[in-house]
Amino acid sequence: MQQDSTILVVDPDRTSGDLLAFRCRQMGLSVKAVTSGEVAVDCLQEKAYSLVIVGDVNARNRQQPFVDTMATVTPYDSIPTIVLHDGGRHCMERCRDLGHLPVQRSIKLWNELEPIIRRFLDMPAPNIMRRRQRSLLKIHGKVLCIDDDPRMARSMQIKLRKYGLDVLKENNGVAGFYTAVRHTPNLIITEFALPEGLGSHVLGRLRDCDIQIPVLFLTNMNPDAYTGLVDQLSELGACGVVRKPIDWSVLLPAIRQHINLPVDIFAEIEDDNSATEPSAESLLPTKNGVHEMSPHIPVGKKTSRNRRGIQSNIESR
């Protein structure tokens, strides 16, 4: 590969140009993205570029003057130039007459463009075996996370995907129930207090439908103040209750009771969890006393051990 290979991307569509620049940076290249031919000429005067990619040539012919410049002005005419176009025989013939390489835009544009860039810059082919191994990362199980705090749901998704778990996300009880029915995850981890149906409501509907997916609850409630919460959720069929902020040394073993994670992965989790540096999840603020203000199950009181009796007590409040 040429030393200090730098690509200049010229595309009036900023989103398209930024996406193309991002793809090139993933290849380890230095990229400059601009939106007009005038700015691109200024860039060429300030720095030497190994390759120029021009996009949207057919958009009102705004890029055509710059395309002509890259073929007729010294020393720009020595820089390899790729022209992205939306189709049309005239455009392709014009590019070939100027000595540029025309590439038609399509949904598979990058699959065609990447090997061309590598060829122009004399870059080695990508390590196909490594890419294939990464794409075939084994999924050990599927988890549905239901939480109306998008930051918490996202942090759990990132954490669990790291260890080979496919994570689905929903932010309310109704959507969580239908996603559980549709995708049948191995485990549901749900916030207790949810909009549009409590976590206990989701669990009750699943059991009424004879769907035996394990359900693990997350809650901010203080078990010392509400001693009946764990018992009543257990009566509904919950497999456990974990307090927030999440202690991963508690949550991960609970997950492993329902999803068969390999021993070596679980050892890695334990090593990661024993680190002294606080995790991102532990730094997330908890919801402002939502459970303390409105406990949706009449905790601390004797109720019927029948699930429907518990639900009637919930509705009566």
C-alpha beads as a LAMMPS data file, in Angstrom:
LAMMPS data file: protein, C-alpha beads

317 atoms
316 bonds

1 atom types
1 bond types

-500.0 500.0 xlo xhi
-500.0 500.0 ylo yhi
-500.0 500.0 zlo zhi

Masses

1 110.0

Atoms # bond

1 1 1 0.000 0.000 0.000
2 1 1 1.156 3.492 -0.738
3 1 1 2.536 5.310 2.267
4 1 1 0.169 7.845 3.850
5 1 1 -2.649 6.898 1.474
6 1 1 -5.383 9.513 1.769
7 1 1 -8.741 9.544 -0.020
8 1 1 -10.721 12.637 -0.956
9 1 1 -14.484 12.059 -1.067
10 1 1 -16.525 14.699 -2.919
11 1 1 -20.293 14.272 -2.550
12 1 1 -22.964 16.999 -2.302
13 1 1 -25.037 14.612 -0.180
14 1 1 -23.289 14.974 3.182
15 1 1 -24.848 11.824 4.628
16 1 1 -23.752 9.725 1.680
17 1 1 -20.259 11.205 1.734
18 1 1 -19.844 10.691 5.482
19 1 1 -20.963 7.075 5.191
20 1 1 -18.473 6.414 2.417
21 1 1 -15.716 8.116 4.445
22 1 1 -16.608 5.949 7.449
23 1 1 -16.314 2.787 5.354
24 1 1 -12.899 3.853 4.090
25 1 1 -11.693 4.617 7.614
26 1 1 -12.679 1.091 8.603
27 1 1 -10.095 -0.046 6.056
28 1 1 -7.466 1.965 7.945
29 1 1 -7.352 4.844 5.455
30 1 1 -7.195 8.568 6.060
31 1 1 -10.214 10.277 4.490
32 1 1 -11.318 13.847 3.813
33 1 1 -14.999 14.343 2.898
34 1 1 -16.288 17.562 1.300
35 1 1 -19.553 18.540 -0.391
36 1 1 -18.476 20.658 -3.381
37 1 1 -15.933 20.658 -6.187
38 1 1 -14.700 24.147 -5.230
39 1 1 -13.758 22.993 -1.730
40 1 1 -12.234 19.825 -3.166
41 1 1 -9.893 21.857 -5.398
42 1 1 -8.724 23.805 -2.349
43 1 1 -8.024 20.500 -0.591
44 1 1 -6.016 19.219 -3.552
45 1 1 -3.891 22.368 -3.495
46 1 1 -3.111 21.903 0.201
47 1 1 -2.372 18.185 0.282
48 1 1 -1.533 15.255 -1.972
49 1 1 -4.245 12.608 -2.268
50 1 1 -3.835 9.036 -3.460
51 1 1 -7.398 8.608 -4.687
52 1 1 -10.463 10.782 -5.342
53 1 1 -14.048 9.486 -5.190
54 1 1 -16.696 11.739 -6.708
55 1 1 -20.355 11.058 -5.934
56 1 1 -23.700 12.157 -7.361
57 1 1 -22.398 13.302 -10.742
58 1 1 -25.894 13.231 -12.227
59 1 1 -27.392 15.532 -9.555
60 1 1 -28.037 18.594 -11.778
61 1 1 -24.499 18.167 -13.165
62 1 1 -23.080 19.966 -10.106
63 1 1 -20.066 17.696 -10.019
64 1 1 -19.288 17.632 -13.745
65 1 1 -16.932 20.674 -13.708
66 1 1 -14.863 19.054 -10.972
67 1 1 -14.831 15.743 -12.849
68 1 1 -13.495 17.578 -15.911
69 1 1 -10.873 19.317 -13.762
70 1 1 -9.583 15.989 -12.452
71 1 1 -8.950 14.896 -16.059
72 1 1 -7.581 18.073 -17.643
73 1 1 -5.617 20.005 -15.004
74 1 1 -2.079 19.091 -14.006
75 1 1 -1.187 17.527 -11.557
76 1 1 -4.728 16.436 -10.706
77 1 1 -4.974 14.361 -13.883
78 1 1 -2.491 11.856 -12.409
79 1 1 -4.708 11.076 -9.395
80 1 1 -6.946 8.004 -9.865
81 1 1 -10.580 9.105 -9.821
82 1 1 -13.681 6.993 -9.205
83 1 1 -16.983 8.518 -10.301
84 1 1 -20.203 7.284 -8.664
85 1 1 -23.269 7.782 -10.841
86 1 1 -26.935 6.853 -10.903
87 1 1 -26.835 5.189 -14.307
88 1 1 -26.961 6.424 -17.857
89 1 1 -24.887 5.524 -20.879
90 1 1 -23.797 9.109 -21.544
91 1 1 -22.277 9.465 -18.055
92 1 1 -20.378 6.198 -18.334
93 1 1 -18.990 7.068 -21.751
94 1 1 -18.004 10.561 -20.591
95 1 1 -16.121 9.158 -17.583
96 1 1 -14.246 6.667 -19.724
97 1 1 -13.306 9.373 -22.224
98 1 1 -11.826 11.378 -19.327
99 1 1 -9.947 8.368 -17.973
100 1 1 -12.061 7.984 -14.810
101 1 1 -13.584 4.785 -13.510
102 1 1 -17.427 4.936 -13.427
103 1 1 -19.209 2.917 -10.725
104 1 1 -22.998 2.842 -10.605
105 1 1 -24.670 3.354 -7.234
106 1 1 -26.646 0.374 -5.918
107 1 1 -27.492 -1.321 -2.630
108 1 1 -24.317 -3.383 -3.088
109 1 1 -22.124 -0.388 -3.872
110 1 1 -19.563 -1.018 -1.150
111 1 1 -19.113 -4.676 -2.139
112 1 1 -18.021 -3.466 -5.572
113 1 1 -16.160 -0.372 -4.420
114 1 1 -13.939 -1.864 -1.704
115 1 1 -11.885 -4.170 -3.988
116 1 1 -11.478 -1.295 -6.469
117 1 1 -10.060 0.955 -3.734
118 1 1 -7.707 -1.809 -2.620
119 1 1 -6.508 -2.288 -6.191
120 1 1 -5.863 1.428 -6.747
121 1 1 -3.955 1.743 -3.458
122 1 1 -2.157 -1.581 -3.780
123 1 1 -3.679 -2.825 -0.523
124 1 1 -3.669 -6.543 0.361
125 1 1 -6.937 -8.446 0.272
126 1 1 -8.813 -8.591 3.611
127 1 1 -8.363 -11.601 5.881
128 1 1 -11.446 -13.513 4.758
129 1 1 -11.000 -16.281 7.351
130 1 1 -10.905 -13.806 10.230
131 1 1 -13.999 -11.995 8.936
132 1 1 -15.823 -15.304 8.526
133 1 1 -14.971 -16.414 12.062
134 1 1 -16.225 -13.112 13.458
135 1 1 -19.482 -13.341 11.495
136 1 1 -20.003 -16.909 12.723
137 1 1 -19.730 -16.006 16.398
138 1 1 -21.881 -18.604 18.101
139 1 1 -25.064 -17.361 19.714
140 1 1 -25.675 -19.253 22.968
141 1 1 -29.150 -17.923 23.647
142 1 1 -31.698 -15.154 23.197
143 1 1 -32.675 -12.647 25.895
144 1 1 -35.568 -10.161 25.834
145 1 1 -34.879 -7.007 27.858
146 1 1 -37.933 -4.891 28.767
147 1 1 -37.057 -1.519 30.297
148 1 1 -38.442 1.969 29.708
149 1 1 -35.003 3.475 30.385
150 1 1 -33.296 3.250 26.947
151 1 1 -29.833 3.737 28.452
152 1 1 -30.235 0.759 30.763
153 1 1 -31.621 -1.435 27.988
154 1 1 -28.803 -0.455 25.640
155 1 1 -26.081 -1.053 28.245
156 1 1 -27.479 -4.519 28.952
157 1 1 -27.631 -5.261 25.234
158 1 1 -23.965 -4.328 24.761
159 1 1 -22.857 -6.291 27.820
160 1 1 -24.758 -9.478 26.990
161 1 1 -23.910 -9.475 23.279
162 1 1 -20.249 -9.510 24.256
163 1 1 -20.753 -13.014 25.607
164 1 1 -22.704 -14.501 22.716
165 1 1 -26.271 -13.621 23.723
166 1 1 -28.723 -12.222 21.199
167 1 1 -30.617 -9.390 22.922
168 1 1 -34.027 -8.021 21.964
169 1 1 -35.274 -4.732 23.478
170 1 1 -38.719 -3.337 24.269
171 1 1 -39.750 -0.355 26.391
172 1 1 -43.245 -1.232 27.614
173 1 1 -45.237 -4.203 28.851
174 1 1 -47.555 -4.656 25.869
175 1 1 -44.744 -4.629 23.290
176 1 1 -42.672 -6.878 25.543
177 1 1 -45.440 -9.490 25.712
178 1 1 -45.942 -9.615 21.939
179 1 1 -42.189 -9.756 21.285
180 1 1 -41.897 -12.660 23.718
181 1 1 -44.684 -14.535 21.922
182 1 1 -43.214 -13.799 18.497
183 1 1 -39.530 -14.569 19.191
184 1 1 -39.696 -17.024 22.151
185 1 1 -36.485 -15.920 23.922
186 1 1 -34.718 -18.207 26.368
187 1 1 -35.083 -15.620 29.128
188 1 1 -36.938 -12.358 29.781
189 1 1 -35.310 -9.679 31.949
190 1 1 -37.908 -7.046 32.744
191 1 1 -38.188 -3.899 34.808
192 1 1 -40.939 -4.241 37.417
193 1 1 -42.575 -0.825 36.832
194 1 1 -43.346 -0.422 33.125
195 1 1 -45.680 1.771 31.073
196 1 1 -48.584 -0.005 29.355
197 1 1 -48.552 -3.070 31.587
198 1 1 -46.396 -3.936 34.579
199 1 1 -43.715 -6.572 34.450
200 1 1 -46.006 -8.711 36.584
201 1 1 -48.750 -8.237 33.979
202 1 1 -46.394 -9.503 31.247
203 1 1 -45.574 -12.563 33.345
204 1 1 -49.242 -13.241 34.096
205 1 1 -50.259 -13.047 30.430
206 1 1 -47.458 -15.410 29.426
207 1 1 -48.506 -17.971 32.030
208 1 1 -52.190 -17.623 31.046
209 1 1 -51.086 -18.505 27.495
210 1 1 -49.116 -21.462 28.890
211 1 1 -45.832 -19.918 27.719
212 1 1 -43.179 -21.002 30.205
213 1 1 -40.374 -18.543 29.377
214 1 1 -38.343 -17.771 32.549
215 1 1 -38.872 -14.171 33.703
216 1 1 -36.310 -12.323 35.820
217 1 1 -37.327 -9.014 37.399
218 1 1 -35.264 -5.872 37.944
219 1 1 -36.399 -3.369 40.555
220 1 1 -35.328 -0.355 42.608
221 1 1 -37.539 -1.390 45.517
222 1 1 -35.872 -1.870 48.863
223 1 1 -36.507 -5.475 49.962
224 1 1 -36.278 -4.406 53.601
225 1 1 -39.157 -1.957 53.141
226 1 1 -41.235 -4.199 50.882
227 1 1 -40.598 -7.685 52.166
228 1 1 -43.496 -9.269 50.310
229 1 1 -42.408 -8.289 46.785
230 1 1 -40.109 -11.236 46.077
231 1 1 -42.603 -13.757 47.480
232 1 1 -45.509 -12.412 45.482
233 1 1 -43.539 -12.269 42.237
234 1 1 -42.411 -15.832 42.887
235 1 1 -46.051 -16.843 43.325
236 1 1 -46.741 -15.368 39.912
237 1 1 -43.993 -17.560 38.480
238 1 1 -40.924 -15.281 38.427
239 1 1 -37.569 -17.025 38.442
240 1 1 -35.860 -14.271 40.460
241 1 1 -35.633 -10.603 41.426
242 1 1 -32.462 -8.509 41.064
243 1 1 -32.113 -5.006 42.486
244 1 1 -30.874 -1.974 40.582
245 1 1 -28.252 -0.734 40.007
246 1 1 -27.358 -4.063 38.479
247 1 1 -24.785 -6.213 40.221
248 1 1 -23.467 -8.370 37.382
249 1 1 -21.993 -10.892 39.801
250 1 1 -25.633 -11.615 40.747
251 1 1 -27.335 -11.188 37.381
252 1 1 -24.982 -13.259 35.238
253 1 1 -25.194 -16.438 37.358
254 1 1 -28.989 -16.026 37.295
255 1 1 -28.866 -15.911 33.490
256 1 1 -26.679 -18.984 33.356
257 1 1 -29.326 -20.984 35.210
258 1 1 -31.488 -20.716 32.078
259 1 1 -28.945 -20.354 29.236
260 1 1 -26.092 -22.800 28.838
261 1 1 -23.039 -20.559 28.556
262 1 1 -19.720 -22.398 28.038
263 1 1 -17.523 -22.618 31.114
264 1 1 -14.679 -20.645 29.520
265 1 1 -17.018 -17.766 28.683
266 1 1 -18.397 -17.707 32.198
267 1 1 -14.860 -17.645 33.601
268 1 1 -14.152 -14.626 31.411
269 1 1 -17.314 -12.963 32.723
270 1 1 -16.228 -13.530 36.315
271 1 1 -12.776 -12.063 35.610
272 1 1 -14.349 -9.054 33.924
273 1 1 -16.802 -8.620 36.778
274 1 1 -14.075 -8.701 39.414
275 1 1 -12.291 -5.679 37.940
276 1 1 -11.989 -2.735 40.292
277 1 1 -12.994 -0.200 37.646
278 1 1 -16.733 0.581 37.910
279 1 1 -18.855 -0.573 35.001
280 1 1 -20.832 1.776 32.808
281 1 1 -24.056 0.251 34.100
282 1 1 -23.221 0.991 37.734
283 1 1 -22.796 4.664 36.865
284 1 1 -26.258 4.985 35.357
285 1 1 -28.687 6.905 37.573
286 1 1 -31.687 5.003 38.858
287 1 1 -35.201 6.151 38.135
288 1 1 -36.360 8.747 40.629
289 1 1 -38.169 6.700 43.216
290 1 1 -40.822 5.421 40.848
291 1 1 -41.172 2.181 42.810
292 1 1 -41.177 3.868 46.189
293 1 1 -43.938 6.263 45.088
294 1 1 -46.157 3.678 43.440
295 1 1 -45.615 0.022 44.404
296 1 1 -47.925 -1.788 41.998
297 1 1 -48.212 -4.945 44.057
298 1 1 -49.612 -4.625 47.616
299 1 1 -46.363 -5.802 49.155
300 1 1 -46.140 -6.731 52.801
301 1 1 -49.733 -7.991 52.942
302 1 1 -51.154 -11.484 52.984
303 1 1 -52.817 -12.317 49.704
304 1 1 -54.175 -15.414 48.063
305 1 1 -51.592 -17.755 46.651
306 1 1 -53.705 -17.973 43.551
307 1 1 -52.250 -15.855 40.752
308 1 1 -55.617 -14.468 39.709
309 1 1 -56.238 -13.415 43.294
310 1 1 -52.984 -11.474 43.289
311 1 1 -53.915 -9.822 40.018
312 1 1 -57.280 -8.769 41.439
313 1 1 -55.483 -7.186 44.399
314 1 1 -53.263 -5.278 41.960
315 1 1 -56.259 -3.979 40.012
316 1 1 -58.112 -2.978 43.184
317 1 1 -55.346 -0.517 44.019

Bonds

1 1 1 2
2 1 2 3
3 1 3 4
4 1 4 5
5 1 5 6
6 1 6 7
7 1 7 8
8 1 8 9
9 1 9 10
10 1 10 11
11 1 11 12
12 1 12 13
13 1 13 14
14 1 14 15
15 1 15 16
16 1 16 17
17 1 17 18
18 1 18 19
19 1 19 20
20 1 20 21
21 1 21 22
22 1 22 23
23 1 23 24
24 1 24 25
25 1 25 26
26 1 26 27
27 1 27 28
28 1 28 29
29 1 29 30
30 1 30 31
31 1 31 32
32 1 32 33
33 1 33 34
34 1 34 35
35 1 35 36
36 1 36 37
37 1 37 38
38 1 38 39
39 1 39 40
40 1 40 41
41 1 41 42
42 1 42 43
43 1 43 44
44 1 44 45
45 1 45 46
46 1 46 47
47 1 47 48
48 1 48 49
49 1 49 50
50 1 50 51
51 1 51 52
52 1 52 53
53 1 53 54
54 1 54 55
55 1 55 56
56 1 56 57
57 1 57 58
58 1 58 59
59 1 59 60
60 1 60 61
61 1 61 62
62 1 62 63
63 1 63 64
64 1 64 65
65 1 65 66
66 1 66 67
67 1 67 68
68 1 68 69
69 1 69 70
70 1 70 71
71 1 71 72
72 1 72 73
73 1 73 74
74 1 74 75
75 1 75 76
76 1 76 77
77 1 77 78
78 1 78 79
79 1 79 80
80 1 80 81
81 1 81 82
82 1 82 83
83 1 83 84
84 1 84 85
85 1 85 86
86 1 86 87
87 1 87 88
88 1 88 89
89 1 89 90
90 1 90 91
91 1 91 92
92 1 92 93
93 1 93 94
94 1 94 95
95 1 95 96
96 1 96 97
97 1 97 98
98 1 98 99
99 1 99 100
100 1 100 101
101 1 101 102
102 1 102 103
103 1 103 104
104 1 104 105
105 1 105 106
106 1 106 107
107 1 107 108
108 1 108 109
109 1 109 110
110 1 110 111
111 1 111 112
112 1 112 113
113 1 113 114
114 1 114 115
115 1 115 116
116 1 116 117
117 1 117 118
118 1 118 119
119 1 119 120
120 1 120 121
121 1 121 122
122 1 122 123
123 1 123 124
124 1 124 125
125 1 125 126
126 1 126 127
127 1 127 128
128 1 128 129
129 1 129 130
130 1 130 131
131 1 131 132
132 1 132 133
133 1 133 134
134 1 134 135
135 1 135 136
136 1 136 137
137 1 137 138
138 1 138 139
139 1 139 140
140 1 140 141
141 1 141 142
142 1 142 143
143 1 143 144
144 1 144 145
145 1 145 146
146 1 146 147
147 1 147 148
148 1 148 149
149 1 149 150
150 1 150 151
151 1 151 152
152 1 152 153
153 1 153 154
154 1 154 155
155 1 155 156
156 1 156 157
157 1 157 158
158 1 158 159
159 1 159 160
160 1 160 161
161 1 161 162
162 1 162 163
163 1 163 164
164 1 164 165
165 1 165 166
166 1 166 167
167 1 167 168
168 1 168 169
169 1 169 170
170 1 170 171
171 1 171 172
172 1 172 173
173 1 173 174
174 1 174 175
175 1 175 176
176 1 176 177
177 1 177 178
178 1 178 179
179 1 179 180
180 1 180 181
181 1 181 182
182 1 182 183
183 1 183 184
184 1 184 185
185 1 185 186
186 1 186 187
187 1 187 188
188 1 188 189
189 1 189 190
190 1 190 191
191 1 191 192
192 1 192 193
193 1 193 194
194 1 194 195
195 1 195 196
196 1 196 197
197 1 197 198
198 1 198 199
199 1 199 200
200 1 200 201
201 1 201 202
202 1 202 203
203 1 203 204
204 1 204 205
205 1 205 206
206 1 206 207
207 1 207 208
208 1 208 209
209 1 209 210
210 1 210 211
211 1 211 212
212 1 212 213
213 1 213 214
214 1 214 215
215 1 215 216
216 1 216 217
217 1 217 218
218 1 218 219
219 1 219 220
220 1 220 221
221 1 221 222
222 1 222 223
223 1 223 224
224 1 224 225
225 1 225 226
226 1 226 227
227 1 227 228
228 1 228 229
229 1 229 230
230 1 230 231
231 1 231 232
232 1 232 233
233 1 233 234
234 1 234 235
235 1 235 236
236 1 236 237
237 1 237 238
238 1 238 239
239 1 239 240
240 1 240 241
241 1 241 242
242 1 242 243
243 1 243 244
244 1 244 245
245 1 245 246
246 1 246 247
247 1 247 248
248 1 248 249
249 1 249 250
250 1 250 251
251 1 251 252
252 1 252 253
253 1 253 254
254 1 254 255
255 1 255 256
256 1 256 257
257 1 257 258
258 1 258 259
259 1 259 260
260 1 260 261
261 1 261 262
262 1 262 263
263 1 263 264
264 1 264 265
265 1 265 266
266 1 266 267
267 1 267 268
268 1 268 269
269 1 269 270
270 1 270 271
271 1 271 272
272 1 272 273
273 1 273 274
274 1 274 275
275 1 275 276
276 1 276 277
277 1 277 278
278 1 278 279
279 1 279 280
280 1 280 281
281 1 281 282
282 1 282 283
283 1 283 284
284 1 284 285
285 1 285 286
286 1 286 287
287 1 287 288
288 1 288 289
289 1 289 290
290 1 290 291
291 1 291 292
292 1 292 293
293 1 293 294
294 1 294 295
295 1 295 296
296 1 296 297
297 1 297 298
298 1 298 299
299 1 299 300
300 1 300 301
301 1 301 302
302 1 302 303
303 1 303 304
304 1 304 305
305 1 305 306
306 1 306 307
307 1 307 308
308 1 308 309
309 1 309 310
310 1 310 311
311 1 311 312
312 1 312 313
313 1 313 314
314 1 314 315
315 1 315 316
316 1 316 317
